[in-house]
Amino acid sequence: MVVETQYEDNILTAKLYGEIDHHQAPMIRNKIDGQTESLRPKELHLDFSGVSFMDSSGIGLIMGRYRQVSLIGGSLKVINVPKRLQKIIGLSGIDTLGVLK
């Protein structure tokens, strides 16, 4: 799993590539959390366009980042979710948080 981050106009975008599972999630979380803590963005965008597989660890990753960015007064947007991942995200109830774009 690779995570590329970009910060522009008070928006931190984390573009994710590969698989999100219990082996990869901690590395992804640490990178995004470090950037969020230092930059304190108004919005955090998690770009899933490059994600090929996700299990429940991906749901945990989204929920944890939602909590983290909310604590600093920001908001989360989950963007570019491939069709193959939309079902697992929909079943999780994350769509009720208003974070899917």
CNS distance restraints for C-alpha pairs under 8 A (distance, minus, plus):
assign (resid   1 and name CA) (resid  16 and name CA) 7.18 0.50 0.50
assign (resid   1 and name CA) (resid  17 and name CA) 5.52 0.50 0.50
assign (resid   1 and name CA) (resid  18 and name CA) 4.82 0.50 0.50
assign (resid   1 and name CA) (resid  19 and name CA) 5.83 0.50 0.50
assign (resid   1 and name CA) (resid  20 and name CA) 7.06 0.50 0.50
assign (resid   1 and name CA) (resid  24 and name CA) 6.36 0.50 0.50
assign (resid   1 and name CA) (resid  28 and name CA) 7.79 0.50 0.50
assign (resid   2 and name CA) (resid  16 and name CA) 6.04 0.50 0.50
assign (resid   2 and name CA) (resid  17 and name CA) 5.17 0.50 0.50
assign (resid   2 and name CA) (resid  18 and name CA) 6.79 0.50 0.50
assign (resid   2 and name CA) (resid  28 and name CA) 7.84 0.50 0.50
assign (resid   3 and name CA) (resid  14 and name CA) 6.33 0.50 0.50
assign (resid   3 and name CA) (resid  15 and name CA) 5.66 0.50 0.50
assign (resid   3 and name CA) (resid  16 and name CA) 4.83 0.50 0.50
assign (resid   3 and name CA) (resid  17 and name CA) 6.43 0.50 0.50
assign (resid   3 and name CA) (resid  28 and name CA) 6.55 0.50 0.50
assign (resid   3 and name CA) (resid  31 and name CA) 7.67 0.50 0.50
assign (resid   4 and name CA) (resid  14 and name CA) 5.66 0.50 0.50
assign (resid   4 and name CA) (resid  15 and name CA) 5.19 0.50 0.50
assign (resid   4 and name CA) (resid  16 and name CA) 6.73 0.50 0.50
assign (resid   5 and name CA) (resid  12 and name CA) 6.84 0.50 0.50
assign (resid   5 and name CA) (resid  13 and name CA) 5.49 0.50 0.50
assign (resid   5 and name CA) (resid  14 and name CA) 4.44 0.50 0.50
assign (resid   5 and name CA) (resid  15 and name CA) 6.24 0.50 0.50
assign (resid   5 and name CA) (resid  32 and name CA) 7.86 0.50 0.50
assign (resid   6 and name CA) (resid  12 and name CA) 5.76 0.50 0.50
assign (resid   6 and name CA) (resid  13 and name CA) 5.21 0.50 0.50
assign (resid   6 and name CA) (resid  14 and name CA) 6.65 0.50 0.50
assign (resid   7 and name CA) (resid  11 and name CA) 5.62 0.50 0.50
assign (resid   7 and name CA) (resid  12 and name CA) 4.47 0.50 0.50
assign (resid   7 and name CA) (resid  13 and name CA) 6.33 0.50 0.50
assign (resid   8 and name CA) (resid  12 and name CA) 6.67 0.50 0.50
assign (resid  10 and name CA) (resid  41 and name CA) 5.00 0.50 0.50
assign (resid  10 and name CA) (resid  42 and name CA) 5.54 0.50 0.50
assign (resid  10 and name CA) (resid  43 and name CA) 6.77 0.50 0.50
assign (resid  11 and name CA) (resid  41 and name CA) 5.48 0.50 0.50
assign (resid  11 and name CA) (resid  42 and name CA) 6.06 0.50 0.50
assign (resid  11 and name CA) (resid  43 and name CA) 4.83 0.50 0.50
assign (resid  11 and name CA) (resid  44 and name CA) 5.86 0.50 0.50
assign (resid  11 and name CA) (resid  45 and name CA) 7.20 0.50 0.50
assign (resid  12 and name CA) (resid  36 and name CA) 7.48 0.50 0.50
assign (resid  12 and name CA) (resid  41 and name CA) 5.99 0.50 0.50
assign (resid  12 and name CA) (resid  43 and name CA) 6.34 0.50 0.50
assign (resid  12 and name CA) (resid  44 and name CA) 4.90 0.50 0.50
assign (resid  12 and name CA) (resid  45 and name CA) 6.15 0.50 0.50
assign (resid  13 and name CA) (resid  44 and name CA) 5.89 0.50 0.50
assign (resid  13 and name CA) (resid  45 and name CA) 4.57 0.50 0.50
assign (resid  13 and name CA) (resid  46 and name CA) 6.03 0.50 0.50
assign (resid  13 and name CA) (resid  47 and name CA) 6.92 0.50 0.50
assign (resid  14 and name CA) (resid  32 and name CA) 6.96 0.50 0.50
assign (resid  14 and name CA) (resid  44 and name CA) 7.64 0.50 0.50
assign (resid  14 and name CA) (resid  45 and name CA) 6.16 0.50 0.50
assign (resid  14 and name CA) (resid  46 and name CA) 5.09 0.50 0.50
assign (resid  14 and name CA) (resid  47 and name CA) 5.95 0.50 0.50
assign (resid  15 and name CA) (resid  46 and name CA) 6.20 0.50 0.50
assign (resid  15 and name CA) (resid  47 and name CA) 4.60 0.50 0.50
assign (resid  15 and name CA) (resid  48 and name CA) 6.48 0.50 0.50
assign (resid  15 and name CA) (resid  49 and name CA) 7.50 0.50 0.50
assign (resid  15 and name CA) (resid  50 and name CA) 7.31 0.50 0.50
assign (resid  16 and name CA) (resid  46 and name CA) 7.37 0.50 0.50
assign (resid  16 and name CA) (resid  47 and name CA) 6.06 0.50 0.50
assign (resid  16 and name CA) (resid  48 and name CA) 5.60 0.50 0.50
assign (resid  16 and name CA) (resid  49 and name CA) 7.22 0.50 0.50
assign (resid  16 and name CA) (resid  50 and name CA) 5.72 0.50 0.50
assign (resid  16 and name CA) (resid  51 and name CA) 6.03 0.50 0.50
assign (resid  17 and name CA) (resid  48 and name CA) 7.38 0.50 0.50
assign (resid  17 and name CA) (resid  49 and name CA) 7.55 0.50 0.50
assign (resid  17 and name CA) (resid  50 and name CA) 4.27 0.50 0.50
assign (resid  17 and name CA) (resid  51 and name CA) 4.79 0.50 0.50
assign (resid  17 and name CA) (resid  52 and name CA) 7.33 0.50 0.50
assign (resid  18 and name CA) (resid  50 and name CA) 6.26 0.50 0.50
assign (resid  18 and name CA) (resid  51 and name CA) 4.79 0.50 0.50
assign (resid  18 and name CA) (resid  52 and name CA) 5.26 0.50 0.50
assign (resid  18 and name CA) (resid  53 and name CA) 6.85 0.50 0.50
assign (resid  19 and name CA) (resid  24 and name CA) 7.37 0.50 0.50
assign (resid  19 and name CA) (resid  51 and name CA) 5.82 0.50 0.50
assign (resid  19 and name CA) (resid  52 and name CA) 5.58 0.50 0.50
assign (resid  19 and name CA) (resid  53 and name CA) 4.66 0.50 0.50
assign (resid  19 and name CA) (resid  54 and name CA) 5.85 0.50 0.50
assign (resid  20 and name CA) (resid  24 and name CA) 5.68 0.50 0.50
assign (resid  20 and name CA) (resid  25 and name CA) 5.85 0.50 0.50
assign (resid  20 and name CA) (resid  51 and name CA) 7.36 0.50 0.50
assign (resid  20 and name CA) (resid  53 and name CA) 6.18 0.50 0.50
assign (resid  20 and name CA) (resid  54 and name CA) 4.70 0.50 0.50
assign (resid  20 and name CA) (resid  55 and name CA) 6.61 0.50 0.50
assign (resid  20 and name CA) (resid  57 and name CA) 6.58 0.50 0.50
assign (resid  20 and name CA) (resid  58 and name CA) 5.61 0.50 0.50
assign (resid  21 and name CA) (resid  25 and name CA) 5.80 0.50 0.50
assign (resid  21 and name CA) (resid  53 and name CA) 7.96 0.50 0.50
assign (resid  21 and name CA) (resid  54 and name CA) 6.03 0.50 0.50
assign (resid  21 and name CA) (resid  55 and name CA) 5.65 0.50 0.50
assign (resid  21 and name CA) (resid  56 and name CA) 7.37 0.50 0.50
assign (resid  21 and name CA) (resid  57 and name CA) 5.27 0.50 0.50
assign (resid  21 and name CA) (resid  58 and name CA) 6.63 0.50 0.50
assign (resid  22 and name CA) (resid  26 and name CA) 7.38 0.50 0.50
assign (resid  22 and name CA) (resid  57 and name CA) 5.51 0.50 0.50
assign (resid  24 and name CA) (resid  28 and name CA) 6.44 0.50 0.50
assign (resid  25 and name CA) (resid  29 and name CA) 5.95 0.50 0.50
assign (resid  25 and name CA) (resid  57 and name CA) 6.28 0.50 0.50
assign (resid  25 and name CA) (resid  58 and name CA) 7.02 0.50 0.50
assign (resid  25 and name CA) (resid  61 and name CA) 6.69 0.50 0.50
assign (resid  26 and name CA) (resid  30 and name CA) 6.05 0.50 0.50
assign (resid  27 and name CA) (resid  31 and name CA) 6.33 0.50 0.50
assign (resid  28 and name CA) (resid  32 and name CA) 6.25 0.50 0.50
assign (resid  29 and name CA) (resid  33 and name CA) 5.82 0.50 0.50
assign (resid  29 and name CA) (resid  61 and name CA) 6.60 0.50 0.50
assign (resid  29 and name CA) (resid  65 and name CA) 7.83 0.50 0.50
assign (resid  30 and name CA) (resid  34 and name CA) 5.97 0.50 0.50
assign (resid  31 and name CA) (resid  35 and name CA) 6.40 0.50 0.50
assign (resid  32 and name CA) (resid  36 and name CA) 6.05 0.50 0.50
assign (resid  33 and name CA) (resid  37 and name CA) 5.98 0.50 0.50
assign (resid  33 and name CA) (resid  65 and name CA) 7.47 0.50 0.50
assign (resid  33 and name CA) (resid  68 and name CA) 7.71 0.50 0.50
assign (resid  34 and name CA) (resid  38 and name CA) 6.27 0.50 0.50
assign (resid  35 and name CA) (resid  39 and name CA) 5.84 0.50 0.50
assign (resid  35 and name CA) (resid  40 and name CA) 7.81 0.50 0.50
assign (resid  36 and name CA) (resid  40 and name CA) 5.17 0.50 0.50
assign (resid  36 and name CA) (resid  41 and name CA) 6.45 0.50 0.50
assign (resid  36 and name CA) (resid  44 and name CA) 7.84 0.50 0.50
assign (resid  36 and name CA) (resid  69 and name CA) 7.23 0.50 0.50
assign (resid  40 and name CA) (resid  69 and name CA) 7.90 0.50 0.50
assign (resid  40 and name CA) (resid  72 and name CA) 6.80 0.50 0.50
assign (resid  40 and name CA) (resid  74 and name CA) 7.86 0.50 0.50
assign (resid  41 and name CA) (resid  69 and name CA) 7.91 0.50 0.50
assign (resid  41 and name CA) (resid  74 and name CA) 6.50 0.50 0.50
assign (resid  42 and name CA) (resid  73 and name CA) 7.08 0.50 0.50
assign (resid  42 and name CA) (resid  74 and name CA) 4.45 0.50 0.50
assign (resid  42 and name CA) (resid  75 and name CA) 6.41 0.50 0.50
assign (resid  43 and name CA) (resid  69 and name CA) 7.70 0.50 0.50
assign (resid  43 and name CA) (resid  74 and name CA) 5.37 0.50 0.50
assign (resid  43 and name CA) (resid  75 and name CA) 4.85 0.50 0.50
assign (resid  43 and name CA) (resid  76 and name CA) 5.74 0.50 0.50
assign (resid  43 and name CA) (resid  77 and name CA) 7.34 0.50 0.50
assign (resid  44 and name CA) (resid  69 and name CA) 7.09 0.50 0.50
assign (resid  44 and name CA) (resid  74 and name CA) 7.42 0.50 0.50
assign (resid  44 and name CA) (resid  75 and name CA) 6.26 0.50 0.50
assign (resid  44 and name CA) (resid  76 and name CA) 4.84 0.50 0.50
assign (resid  44 and name CA) (resid  77 and name CA) 6.26 0.50 0.50
assign (resid  45 and name CA) (resid  76 and name CA) 5.89 0.50 0.50
assign (resid  45 and name CA) (resid  77 and name CA) 4.77 0.50 0.50
assign (resid  45 and name CA) (resid  78 and name CA) 5.77 0.50 0.50
assign (resid  45 and name CA) (resid  79 and name CA) 6.66 0.50 0.50
assign (resid  46 and name CA) (resid  76 and name CA) 7.63 0.50 0.50
assign (resid  46 and name CA) (resid  77 and name CA) 6.31 0.50 0.50
assign (resid  46 and name CA) (resid  78 and name CA) 4.82 0.50 0.50
assign (resid  46 and name CA) (resid  79 and name CA) 6.01 0.50 0.50
assign (resid  47 and name CA) (resid  78 and name CA) 6.16 0.50 0.50
assign (resid  47 and name CA) (resid  79 and name CA) 4.87 0.50 0.50
assign (resid  47 and name CA) (resid  80 and name CA) 5.70 0.50 0.50
assign (resid  47 and name CA) (resid  81 and name CA) 7.27 0.50 0.50
assign (resid  48 and name CA) (resid  78 and name CA) 7.29 0.50 0.50
assign (resid  48 and name CA) (resid  79 and name CA) 6.24 0.50 0.50
assign (resid  48 and name CA) (resid  80 and name CA) 5.43 0.50 0.50
assign (resid  48 and name CA) (resid  81 and name CA) 5.03 0.50 0.50
assign (resid  48 and name CA) (resid  82 and name CA) 7.03 0.50 0.50
assign (resid  49 and name CA) (resid  79 and name CA) 7.61 0.50 0.50
assign (resid  49 and name CA) (resid  80 and name CA) 4.92 0.50 0.50
assign (resid  49 and name CA) (resid  81 and name CA) 5.71 0.50 0.50
assign (resid  49 and name CA) (resid  82 and name CA) 6.05 0.50 0.50
assign (resid  51 and name CA) (resid  82 and name CA) 7.70 0.50 0.50
assign (resid  53 and name CA) (resid  85 and name CA) 7.43 0.50 0.50
assign (resid  54 and name CA) (resid  58 and name CA) 5.55 0.50 0.50
assign (resid  54 and name CA) (resid  85 and name CA) 7.09 0.50 0.50
assign (resid  55 and name CA) (resid  59 and name CA) 7.33 0.50 0.50
assign (resid  55 and name CA) (resid  88 and name CA) 7.93 0.50 0.50
assign (resid  56 and name CA) (resid  60 and name CA) 6.40 0.50 0.50
assign (resid  57 and name CA) (resid  61 and name CA) 6.08 0.50 0.50
assign (resid  58 and name CA) (resid  62 and name CA) 6.29 0.50 0.50
assign (resid  59 and name CA) (resid  63 and name CA) 6.21 0.50 0.50
assign (resid  59 and name CA) (resid  89 and name CA) 6.97 0.50 0.50
assign (resid  59 and name CA) (resid  92 and name CA) 7.17 0.50 0.50
assign (resid  59 and name CA) (resid  94 and name CA) 7.98 0.50 0.50
assign (resid  60 and name CA) (resid  64 and name CA) 5.95 0.50 0.50
assign (resid  61 and name CA) (resid  65 and name CA) 6.23 0.50 0.50
assign (resid  62 and name CA) (resid  66 and name CA) 6.11 0.50 0.50
assign (resid  62 and name CA) (resid  78 and name CA) 7.95 0.50 0.50
assign (resid  63 and name CA) (resid  67 and name CA) 6.30 0.50 0.50
assign (resid  63 and name CA) (resid  94 and name CA) 7.84 0.50 0.50
assign (resid  64 and name CA) (resid  68 and name CA) 6.13 0.50 0.50
assign (resid  65 and name CA) (resid  69 and name CA) 5.99 0.50 0.50
assign (resid  65 and name CA) (resid  76 and name CA) 7.49 0.50 0.50
assign (resid  66 and name CA) (resid  70 and name CA) 6.01 0.50 0.50
assign (resid  66 and name CA) (resid  75 and name CA) 7.12 0.50 0.50
assign (resid  66 and name CA) (resid  76 and name CA) 5.69 0.50 0.50
assign (resid  67 and name CA) (resid  71 and name CA) 6.25 0.50 0.50
assign (resid  68 and name CA) (resid  72 and name CA) 6.97 0.50 0.50
assign (resid  69 and name CA) (resid  73 and name CA) 6.50 0.50 0.50
assign (resid  69 and name CA) (resid  74 and name CA) 5.06 0.50 0.50
assign (resid  69 and name CA) (resid  75 and name CA) 5.97 0.50 0.50
assign (resid  69 and name CA) (resid  76 and name CA) 6.81 0.50 0.50
assign (resid  70 and name CA) (resid  74 and name CA) 5.11 0.50 0.50
assign (resid  70 and name CA) (resid  75 and name CA) 5.88 0.50 0.50
assign (resid  70 and name CA) (resid  76 and name CA) 7.84 0.50 0.50
assign (resid  76 and name CA) (resid  99 and name CA) 5.79 0.50 0.50
assign (resid  77 and name CA) (resid  99 and name CA) 4.56 0.50 0.50
assign (resid  77 and name CA) (resid 100 and name CA) 5.74 0.50 0.50
assign (resid  77 and name CA) (resid 101 and name CA) 6.20 0.50 0.50
assign (resid  78 and name CA) (resid  99 and name CA) 5.69 0.50 0.50
assign (resid  78 and name CA) (resid 100 and name CA) 4.84 0.50 0.50
assign (resid  78 and name CA) (resid 101 and name CA) 5.98 0.50 0.50
assign (resid  79 and name CA) (resid 100 and name CA) 6.26 0.50 0.50
assign (resid  79 and name CA) (resid 101 and name CA) 5.18 0.50 0.50
assign (resid  80 and name CA) (resid 101 and name CA) 7.48 0.50 0.50
assign (resid  81 and name CA) (resid  85 and name CA) 6.46 0.50 0.50
assign (resid  81 and name CA) (resid  86 and name CA) 6.39 0.50 0.50
assign (resid  82 and name CA) (resid  86 and name CA) 6.48 0.50 0.50
assign (resid  83 and name CA) (resid  87 and name CA) 7.61 0.50 0.50
assign (resid  85 and name CA) (resid  89 and name CA) 6.46 0.50 0.50
assign (resid  86 and name CA) (resid  90 and name CA) 5.92 0.50 0.50
assign (resid  87 and name CA) (resid  91 and name CA) 6.06 0.50 0.50
assign (resid  88 and name CA) (resid  92 and name CA) 6.28 0.50 0.50
assign (resid  89 and name CA) (resid  93 and name CA) 6.87 0.50 0.50
assign (resid  89 and name CA) (resid  94 and name CA) 6.22 0.50 0.50
assign (resid  89 and name CA) (resid  95 and name CA) 7.28 0.50 0.50
assign (resid  90 and name CA) (resid  94 and name CA) 6.51 0.50 0.50
assign (resid  90 and name CA) (resid  95 and name CA) 6.11 0.50 0.50
assign (resid  93 and name CA) (resid  97 and name CA) 7.70 0.50 0.50
assign (resid  94 and name CA) (resid  98 and name CA) 7.58 0.50 0.50
assign (resid  94 and name CA) (resid  99 and name CA) 7.28 0.50 0.50
assign (resid  94 and name CA) (resid 100 and name CA) 7.84 0.50 0.50
assign (resid  95 and name CA) (resid  99 and name CA) 6.40 0.50 0.50
assign (resid  95 and name CA) (resid 100 and name CA) 5.95 0.50 0.50
